[in-house]
Amino acid sequence: MRLLPLANHPEPKGAIETRRRRGTLHVVTHHQAHYNGVMSNRESFSHAIKCFSEPQKRIEYFQLYSDDVILHGYQGIEPGLESVKQFYYAFWKLFPDAQVLIQDLIGEGETLVARYTIIGTMSEAFMGVPAKGQRIELPGISILHFRNGQCFERWTCSDTLVLLNQIGASVVVASQP
């Protein structure tokens, strides 16, 4: 880690993390982060998203999460990493070419907010709808809370009606009396 005097120094080129303590600017570069095995939350998330999109690296996606992770906004996912893995393995089976396109990534402290679109092609029947190569573009926003470099809580909001419409599912709207 390089130490620089605090006075009027812009963030150095290539820095991924800076901290100002006791009049000193502490800078960690990309090379140092990878060499030392320390990544910022933003870097951990970005790496996980790359792994999400590459079938041979998907197991690495789960390094983003702590063993006791809780995901809010998903039906049927119980607290804990094993439940999260089951969900994503089922999702990747339905959409084997799934990718996440990040539009915005905002971080402050131990929190990241991501606005993204998941794209992919449906390859198996889902909710009674046969797979016919339907393409999805599912927008979403997630708020991730980190502890010790791993996400321990994630809040997600995505438009399930958009997904159902894109795959050709019938959506019944209840009429009001």
Residue pairs with C-beta under 8 A, 6 or more apart in sequence:
1 26
1 27
1 28
1 32
2 12
2 26
2 27
2 29
3 24
3 25
3 26
4 12
4 24
4 25
4 27
5 23
5 24
5 25
6 20
6 23
6 24
6 25
9 25
11 18
11 27
12 18
12 27
12 29
14 29
14 30
14 31
15 27
15 28
15 29
16 28
16 29
16 30
16 33
16 39
16 40
16 42
16 43
17 27
17 28
17 33
17 40
18 25
18 26
18 27
18 28
19 25
19 26
20 26
28 36
28 38
28 40
30 43
32 38
33 39
33 40
33 43
38 149
39 47
39 149
41 107
41 110
41 112
41 144
41 146
41 149
42 105
42 107
42 112
44 63
44 64
44 146
44 149
44 150
45 64
45 105
45 112
45 114
45 144
45 151
46 102
46 105
47 60
47 64
48 60
48 61
48 63
48 64
49 100
49 102
49 116
50 57
51 57
51 58
51 59
51 60
51 61
52 58
52 61
52 98
52 99
52 100
53 98
53 99
53 100
55 92
55 96
58 88
58 92
61 88
62 81
62 84
62 85
62 88
63 150
64 150
64 151
65 81
65 84
65 150
65 151
65 152
65 154
66 81
66 147
66 148
66 150
66 151
66 152
67 80
67 81
68 79
68 80
68 81
68 152
69 79
69 80
69 81
69 84
69 150
69 151
69 152
69 153
69 154
70 79
70 152
70 153
70 154
71 77
71 84
71 87
71 154
71 156
72 153
72 154
72 155
72 156
73 154
73 155
73 156
73 157
73 158
74 87
74 156
76 87
77 83
77 84
77 87
91 98
92 98
93 123
93 124
94 122
94 123
94 124
94 126
94 131
95 118
95 120
95 121
95 122
95 123
95 136
96 120
96 121
96 123
97 120
97 121
98 118
98 119
98 120
99 118
99 119
99 120
100 116
100 117
100 118
101 116
101 117
101 118
101 119
102 114
102 115
102 116
103 115
103 116
103 117
104 113
104 114
104 115
105 112
105 113
105 114
105 115
106 112
106 113
106 114
107 113
110 145
110 146
110 147
111 143
111 144
111 145
111 146
112 143
112 144
112 146
113 141
113 142
113 143
113 144
114 141
114 142
114 144
115 139
115 140
115 141
116 139
116 140
116 141
116 142
117 137
117 138
117 139
117 140
118 136
118 137
118 138
118 140
118 158
119 135
119 136
119 137
119 138
120 135
120 136
121 133
121 134
121 135
121 136
122 129
122 131
122 132
122 133
122 134
122 135
122 136
122 167
123 131
123 133
124 131
125 131
126 167
126 169
127 164
127 167
127 169
128 169
129 167
129 168
129 169
132 168
134 166
134 167
134 168
135 166
136 163
136 166
136 167
137 162
137 166
138 158
138 159
138 162
138 163
138 166
139 158
139 159
139 162
140 156
140 157
140 158
140 159
141 156
141 157
141 158
142 154
142 155
142 156
142 157
143 154
143 155
143 156
144 151
144 153
144 154
145 151
145 152
145 153
145 154
146 152
161 171
164 171
165 171
